[in-house]
C-alpha cells in the first residue's frame, strides 16, 4: 500500500541567501564566499525536539532552547546545520586551517593546474616580533624602517620564486615537481563544507585573541559576517556562552572563594600550594595557569592578591 509522502519545504534563510556567492575580501588577495547551506536555527530546534514539523510557534521559546543547548554543551542538534564555503587563503594559513579534520575539503591542485599567481604580502608596519613568553606567538611590531626592508626583501623572494616556477613550466617540467619551491605565502583555494557544531569549535579557537592574525582574519569574517546571518540565535548563544564567558578550574574557584571572603593571605598561600608562585631571581617564574588566572581576574576587575 502506497504511503503519501509528506511535503516538506526546504528551510531558507533570506539574510544568508542575500550573500550567496558574494566574496568577502580577506588579507590582501584572499576571500571567503558562501556556496551553499543546509538548515537554520529552526533545524536545531527541530532536532532537539525530534520533530519534523515547525516546532514551537514562539521565537522566544526557540531562543531559550538553543541557549540551553549551548549552555549545557548538548552539541548534536547543532550538527543538523551545514555550510559550504569557497575560500582563497595563503598556504601557511591553510596549514593551520586544515588541522581541523571535521570538514569535507576539496583543494585546488597545483599538480594538475598552474599555481595561483598571487602571494600574501606584508605591509611595512605589520611585521611582528617573536613573543618572549610564547614560542608560537608574536608580540608587538618592528619599526617601519625595519619593516620597509623586510617587505622589499619579501617581494624580491616572491618574484624570484615565481620566475623560477614559470621557467620550469616553460621547459616542460612536470607541474607536480615545478611547484616544490613555491613559497608558503602563495594563495590556494578550497571548498570547505562543515556542520555548525564543528564550525563553532573552529571559530572558538581561531577567533580567540591569541590566534595568529591571518587565520583570525578569516575566522572573524566567517563568524561575524556569515554565521551571524545564517543562525543568529545560535551565534548569539555561542558568543554569550563560549567566546565572551569565563570558566574556572577547581583551583581557581578555591582561590576566588578566599578572595571573596576577604582572606587575601590565605588565597596567596593556596596559590603557592598549587605551584603558581615559585620565585626565580626575585620574580615569579613563568606559570601558564597563574598567568591565565590573572587575565580572568583582570576581566573581573580584581587585583592580583600576590602583587
C-alpha angles and dihedrals in degrees: 000000000000119000119216110242115235112242110234126185117219110249110247130191108206093196090058094040088060091065101038106136094006113136116228106201118231128187112337102315107002129104146180126211135172114242101176143338142193126209137002140211086298091059090057090053092046092051093047091053094039088234133141093197132081094281120213118001093217117084090203090059091049090050092049092051094048091048090050091051092049094044094052097039096245092158107168097083090057089060089068090078121073135180134190119211133188110214137183110201139159112263094241090054090044089057089064092042095052091054085080095087096185098090138077109246138188114178132196107264121225087189091070102022135042112265116263108268096231133094131190109251128202120228119230095257097041102076105119129212121233111259115246096216099035120059093197099041143071133233126195130334139274117251113264094251088062091040091054092059093043092052092048091052091045090055092048092051095047093047092048093048091051091048091053091047092052090046091055092049092050089052090053099253110162112264091232089062101032090063097058097097098045110125121250088244088074112113121242130186132219145169108235121190120185140157120248096251093056091040090056090051089052091050094047089059100035100042090050114115093243094055117108112276096238098055090037088059090058094043092052092055093046090051104036099034104030115021091041088060096039102049106006096171093049089046092051090049092048092052092046098046104027115022101033101031134088130227125197133208119227089257092053091049091053092051091047092051090055091048094049089049090056092247099131096158091052090049090055092048090050092050089049090052088056090057093248098123107052111149125219121178091351091305134097110265116240109277118171095200092053093045092051090048090050089055089054091048089053091053089051091048093243121140118235105259094213097057 
